[in-house]
Amino acid sequence: MGCVRGYLCPLVCYGDSGGLEDLLMAQHQECEYDVVVIGAGGAGLRAAIEAATKGVSVGLICKSLLGKAHTVMAEGGVAAALANVDDRDNWKVHFADTMRGGHYLNAWRMAELHAKEAPERVRELEAWGALMDRTPDGRINQRNFGGHAYPRLAHVGDRTGLEMIRTLQDHGIHEGIDVHMEVTVSKLLMDGSRCAGALAYDRELGRFKVFKAKAVVMATGGIGRAFLVTSNSWEYTGDGHALAYHAGAELVDMEFVQFHPTGMVWPPSVRGILVTEGVRGEGGILKNSEGRRFMFDDVPALYKGSTADTPEEGWRYVVGDREARRPPELLTRDHVARKIVKEVQAGRGSPHGGAFLDIAWIQEHIKDSEGHIKKKLPSMYHQFKELAGIDITKEPMEVGPTTHYVMGGIRVEPDSQMSTTVPGLFAAGECAAGLHGANRLGGNSLSDLLVFGKRAGEYAADFAGKNTSAHIQDEQIDLAVREALAPLERDPGADVGPYRLQYELQQLMQDKAGIAREEDGLGEALNELQQLKTRAQAMGVGGSREYNPGWHTTLDLHSLLTVSEAVVMAAQARKESRGAHSRPDYLDKDPDWGTVNLVLQKGHDGEMELRKEVIPEIPEDLQNIIKEQG
Ligand code: FAD
């Protein structure tokens, strides 16, 4: 698949000969832009739009088709303190909620920018044509979500991501952006320590493309495919994390992988598919096999005012002198996920190892509850009807934790989103770290994409304007091409094959670095990862470069192994339980870890190195906001 607009790239021919040389000497395309954006989800599209608006040339690369990025799957909504449903909401409350949800490990400046700028970004999206659900008086409607003090998530039923991508795509296409679809970046190209572009191959015919750029924005999403049970699509193999790491970028907070409490658990073929928090936001309650609503069992002291009233009257909870509507099912995701696991371990789980999520109960309180559920949760209704034969307007769903999101990622400067160590490389969205700390609040990802996608695009364009073109040596390109082609040259029969190896990796991460990790398991995981790495490096695949998903999988494995090692190393180092990181052998939070980030970087010997860094003190004005908000 070439450029969408038919952009003519000059072809650079390496010649013609046989065997490996034949492959190596295959021609590649060269494309040059001021800014290259890798990834066309919400973050990438928003960055590309902003850069193009600044008048620089922009190339946008995506592994799948435009419009198919993961963002399209987002369901529940985008968090922004618009105060349309509860006028007590404002950026300060949103900031404090985000910091509390992140257990104060967040990059506080990012949390501040995010809370301040999210409302403007959402209104802008609406001005570009996004059609959100409305309040009776015609304003953007907002729903409750875990950890948010007030109804804050602007939404379109449970298809918010689809509307967001549609809008950004429609808007972006008119900004003169060149789109390269079904093209996978396999290596960042450098000019010294500066990022100067990327090598990529098209997934159809395996032809190489060299992208030269003055600035590169990484927006490749998450790492969920490193685990067996996940809500993430096939694209989420941690490519951006790994590409940036191997180019010298720092990774931070990698121990914090979010296990969403409610994924499907049955039938096995759909295990892990997300059941949006929107179900709980619309009144869904969790019960164990005894029919008991177990989320009231140990509500954290902060939320002790929670009561289980009817939906019409609203659920109440009290923090300090503030009262809001929220049931205990909408405590933060880390807490709810652990509670479900506890019920299962105590033998009170559902038949297939989860808990019951019941939205049908609202029929006792709401007229036409069936119509209401179908209107507010249309995708969930169809998902369960078609995949599990369950009518959620009448019966409870069976749900359990699923790997969902990674808080960790490329370490960036908060205002500009430039990598802390690689000039010219910017990152935004799920592959960047900082905003969410130890645990992300639902809805804060979509607003993250908009706020920091815009910022990354703006600063990347600025960087491109201030810097001349970088130089990429031919030898570097040759080496990157050789590395990518190496699996095709090796004996395919020597090991189990790339899919099986990926499965082994996923099983390992699920068992030993999943929702509860312990010292012994993590130590074993590190050793086993080294073995998997050795096997992956020797892995061969059959066939040619054309239409060869086996070859693509061997290349994805390189990224998956890198991010898995980062997760395990950081999880082993953090000897406490905090947010999404749960260590049964260190059950409590340790105050000594309360101000520490773990930073990973490639050492001079090529090995992954880890260090602790103390988070800079939160400025007084922001500290006061946190205190005031309770
Ligand atoms: P993505 O949207 O995943 O885009 C990544 C892009 O990078 C894709 O275009 C991909 O093709 C490309 N790419 C990846 N690797 C390469 C490579 N090597 N070369 C070239 N291109 C590459 N968050 C919320 O805030 N609210 C919600 O309601 C919500 N619901 C969710 C529901 C589901 C089912 C899931 C899984 C997540 C949900 N999230 C939600 C989280 C949120 O959707 C994601 O965190 C967010 O969409 C990530 O956006 P992104 O732009 O960073 O990456």
Boltz pocket constraint, residues with backbone or C-beta under 6 A from the ligand:
constraints:
  - pocket:
      binder: B
      contacts: [[A, 38], [A, 39], [A, 40], [A, 41], [A, 42], [A, 43], [A, 44], [A, 61], [A, 62], [A, 63], [A, 64], [A, 65], [A, 68], [A, 69], [A, 70], [A, 71], [A, 72], [A, 73], [A, 74], [A, 75], [A, 76], [A, 77], [A, 78], [A, 79], [A, 160], [A, 161], [A, 183], [A, 184], [A, 185], [A, 186], [A, 219], [A, 220], [A, 221], [A, 222], [A, 231], [A, 232], [A, 233], [A, 235], [A, 239], [A, 240], [A, 274], [A, 404], [A, 405], [A, 428], [A, 429], [A, 430], [A, 431], [A, 441], [A, 442], [A, 443], [A, 444], [A, 445], [A, 446], [A, 447], [A, 449]]
      max_distance: 6.0
